[in-house]
Amino acid sequence: MKRFLAAALLLGAFCWPVLAGPPSSAYTDLDIDRDCTVFAMAEEGEGEWANLVCNGYRGYPVFLYSGDLRETAFYGFTHTGDLQPAWESFSAFNSVGPKIEWRLETIGDRSVPFATIHRRTVTQDDQPSGKLEVLVVSKVGQVGTRDGCVVGLVLATGHPEANETARTIADERARDFACGSEKPVSMGEPMPAFRRNE
């Protein structure tokens, strides 16, 4: 009987699915000169714009698009042949920060990024410093679905708990967020105007 129970417990150990722990974070740097390659840019008379692909987390790329002193970013894998996903950016002049936080879930023995948190500096003339800091939470495009977009906006200026708030939004909303039909959640005021153009 004891041998039977031991065998059953051993078999059960192999049959149970690998349970993932709580999400964790990893960080990557974004140095435009060092980590990015320009794959398209304005020609003479077209204004100033550039499209770049940058190193991300363990093979997950970061696509950075800039134009008219505004930037938008896509994290992960885009649709085949579509190197310009929807433009998602603030209406005011803005720029991305030098560090990206990747939220990870454990699948088997792999850590898979499902969301990013990336700080933006947004010009705001009505603010004492002339700018606001906003954490942009984005869904990471995966190889199979290639579906990525902005999930949430968290005002960081004057809000010391902004990082935790952004992680909560990432963990609770990013994986099942329907890009294109759901609107990003916005936390904190005054939040700079934000738009998505297909």
C-alpha positions as CSV (number, residue, x, y, z in Angstrom):
1,M,0.0,0.0,0.0
2,K,2.8,2.4,0.9
3,R,4.5,1.6,-2.4
4,F,1.3,2.3,-4.3
5,L,0.8,5.7,-2.5
6,A,4.4,6.7,-3.2
7,A,4.1,5.8,-6.8
8,A,0.8,7.7,-7.1
9,L,2.3,10.8,-5.5
10,L,5.4,10.6,-7.8
11,L,3.1,10.3,-10.8
12,G,1.0,13.1,-9.7
13,A,4.1,15.3,-9.3
14,F,4.8,14.8,-13.0
15,C,1.1,15.3,-14.1
16,W,0.6,18.7,-12.3
17,P,1.1,21.7,-14.5
18,V,4.0,24.0,-13.7
19,L,2.4,26.8,-11.6
20,A,3.7,30.3,-12.4
21,G,4.7,32.5,-9.5
22,P,3.7,36.2,-9.3
23,P,4.9,38.5,-12.1
24,S,8.4,39.8,-11.8
25,S,10.4,42.6,-13.4
26,A,13.5,42.9,-15.5
27,Y,15.1,46.2,-16.8
28,T,16.8,47.1,-20.0
29,D,18.5,50.3,-21.1
30,L,17.5,52.2,-24.2
31,D,20.5,54.1,-25.6
32,I,19.5,55.4,-29.0
33,D,23.1,55.7,-30.3
34,R,24.2,52.3,-28.9
35,D,21.1,50.1,-28.9
36,C,19.1,51.2,-32.0
37,T,19.3,50.9,-35.8
38,V,17.5,53.3,-38.1
39,F,15.5,51.4,-40.8
40,A,13.7,54.4,-42.3
41,M,14.0,58.2,-42.1
42,A,12.9,61.4,-43.7
43,E,14.4,62.5,-47.0
44,E,15.1,66.1,-47.8
45,G,11.9,68.1,-47.7
46,E,9.9,65.5,-45.8
47,G,10.4,67.1,-42.4
48,E,12.1,65.3,-39.5
49,W,11.0,61.7,-38.7
50,A,12.8,58.4,-38.2
51,N,11.9,54.7,-37.5
52,L,14.3,52.7,-35.3
53,V,14.5,49.1,-34.0
54,C,16.2,48.7,-30.7
55,N,17.4,45.9,-28.4
56,G,14.8,44.9,-25.8
57,Y,14.5,42.0,-23.5
58,R,16.1,38.7,-24.6
59,G,15.2,39.0,-28.3
60,Y,12.1,41.0,-27.9
61,P,12.7,44.2,-30.0
62,V,11.6,47.7,-29.3
63,F,10.4,49.8,-32.3
64,L,10.7,53.5,-31.8
65,Y,9.0,56.0,-34.1
66,S,9.7,59.7,-33.9
67,G,8.3,62.7,-35.8
68,D,7.6,66.3,-35.1
69,L,9.3,66.1,-31.6
70,R,6.9,63.3,-30.6
71,E,7.6,59.6,-30.1
72,T,5.7,56.3,-30.0
73,A,7.0,52.9,-29.2
74,F,6.0,49.3,-29.8
75,Y,7.4,46.5,-27.7
76,G,7.8,43.0,-29.1
77,F,6.8,41.5,-32.4
78,T,4.7,43.4,-34.9
79,H,2.5,41.9,-37.7
80,T,4.4,40.4,-40.6
81,G,5.3,43.1,-43.0
82,D,3.8,45.8,-40.8
83,L,6.7,47.8,-39.3
84,Q,4.5,50.8,-38.4
85,P,1.8,49.8,-35.9
86,A,-0.8,52.4,-34.7
87,W,0.7,55.7,-33.7
88,E,0.1,56.1,-29.9
89,S,1.5,59.2,-28.4
90,F,0.9,62.4,-26.4
91,S,-0.4,65.4,-28.4
92,A,2.4,67.6,-26.8
93,F,6.1,67.2,-27.5
94,N,7.4,64.1,-25.7
95,S,10.3,61.7,-25.5
96,V,10.9,58.2,-24.1
97,G,13.2,57.6,-21.1
98,P,16.4,55.6,-21.0
99,K,15.2,52.6,-19.1
100,I,12.4,50.1,-19.7
101,E,10.7,47.9,-17.1
102,W,9.5,44.5,-18.5
103,R,6.9,42.6,-16.5
104,L,7.5,38.9,-16.8
105,E,5.5,35.7,-16.2
106,T,7.0,32.3,-15.8
107,I,6.0,29.7,-18.4
108,G,7.7,26.4,-17.8
109,D,11.4,27.4,-17.5
110,R,11.0,30.6,-19.5
111,S,10.4,34.2,-18.4
112,V,8.1,35.8,-20.9
113,P,7.5,39.5,-21.0
114,F,3.8,40.5,-21.3
115,A,4.0,44.2,-20.5
116,T,6.4,47.1,-20.3
117,I,6.5,50.3,-18.2
118,H,8.3,53.1,-19.9
119,R,8.7,56.7,-18.6
120,R,7.8,59.6,-21.0
121,T,8.7,63.2,-20.5
122,V,5.9,65.4,-21.9
123,T,6.1,69.1,-22.4
124,Q,3.5,71.1,-20.5
125,D,3.9,74.9,-20.5
126,D,1.4,75.3,-17.6
127,Q,3.6,73.3,-15.2
128,P,6.3,74.9,-13.0
129,S,9.0,72.7,-14.5
130,G,7.5,72.9,-18.0
131,K,7.0,69.2,-18.2
132,L,5.3,66.1,-16.8
133,E,6.6,62.6,-16.3
134,V,4.1,59.8,-17.3
135,L,4.6,56.1,-17.0
136,V,3.2,54.4,-20.1
137,V,2.1,50.8,-19.6
138,S,2.1,48.7,-22.8
139,K,1.1,45.2,-23.9
140,V,4.0,43.3,-25.5
141,G,3.5,41.8,-28.9
142,Q,4.1,38.0,-28.9
143,V,5.3,35.9,-31.8
144,G,1.9,34.2,-32.1
145,T,-0.5,37.1,-31.7
146,R,1.8,40.1,-32.5
147,D,-0.8,42.3,-30.6
148,G,0.7,45.1,-28.7
149,C,-0.5,48.6,-27.6
150,V,-0.7,51.1,-24.8
151,V,-2.8,49.7,-21.9
152,G,-2.5,52.5,-19.3
153,L,-1.1,55.9,-18.4
154,V,0.1,56.8,-14.9
155,L,1.1,60.3,-13.9
156,A,4.5,60.0,-12.2
157,T,5.0,63.7,-11.4
158,G,4.0,64.2,-7.8
159,H,2.9,60.6,-7.3
160,P,5.5,58.5,-5.4
161,E,3.4,55.4,-5.7
162,A,3.2,55.7,-9.5
163,N,5.5,52.7,-10.2
164,E,3.4,50.3,-8.1
165,T,0.3,51.6,-9.7
166,A,1.8,51.0,-13.2
167,R,2.8,47.4,-12.2
168,T,-0.8,46.7,-11.0
169,I,-2.2,47.9,-14.3
170,A,0.3,45.8,-16.3
171,D,-0.4,42.7,-14.3
172,E,-4.2,43.0,-14.2
173,R,-4.9,44.3,-17.7
174,A,-2.1,43.8,-20.2
175,R,-2.4,40.1,-21.0
176,D,-6.1,40.2,-22.0
177,F,-6.3,43.8,-23.3
178,A,-7.9,44.1,-26.7
179,C,-5.8,46.5,-28.7
180,G,-7.8,48.8,-30.9
181,S,-11.1,48.3,-29.1
182,E,-10.3,49.0,-25.5
183,K,-9.1,52.4,-24.2
184,P,-6.1,52.7,-22.0
185,V,-6.8,53.4,-18.3
186,S,-5.6,56.8,-17.1
187,M,-4.5,57.5,-13.5
188,G,-3.6,60.9,-12.2
189,E,-4.3,64.5,-13.0
190,P,-3.5,66.6,-15.0
191,M,-2.9,63.9,-17.6
192,P,-1.6,65.2,-20.9
193,A,-3.8,64.5,-23.9
194,F,-3.0,61.2,-25.5
195,R,-4.1,59.8,-28.9
196,R,-4.1,56.7,-31.0
197,N,-4.1,56.9,-34.8
198,E,-4.5,53.8,-36.8
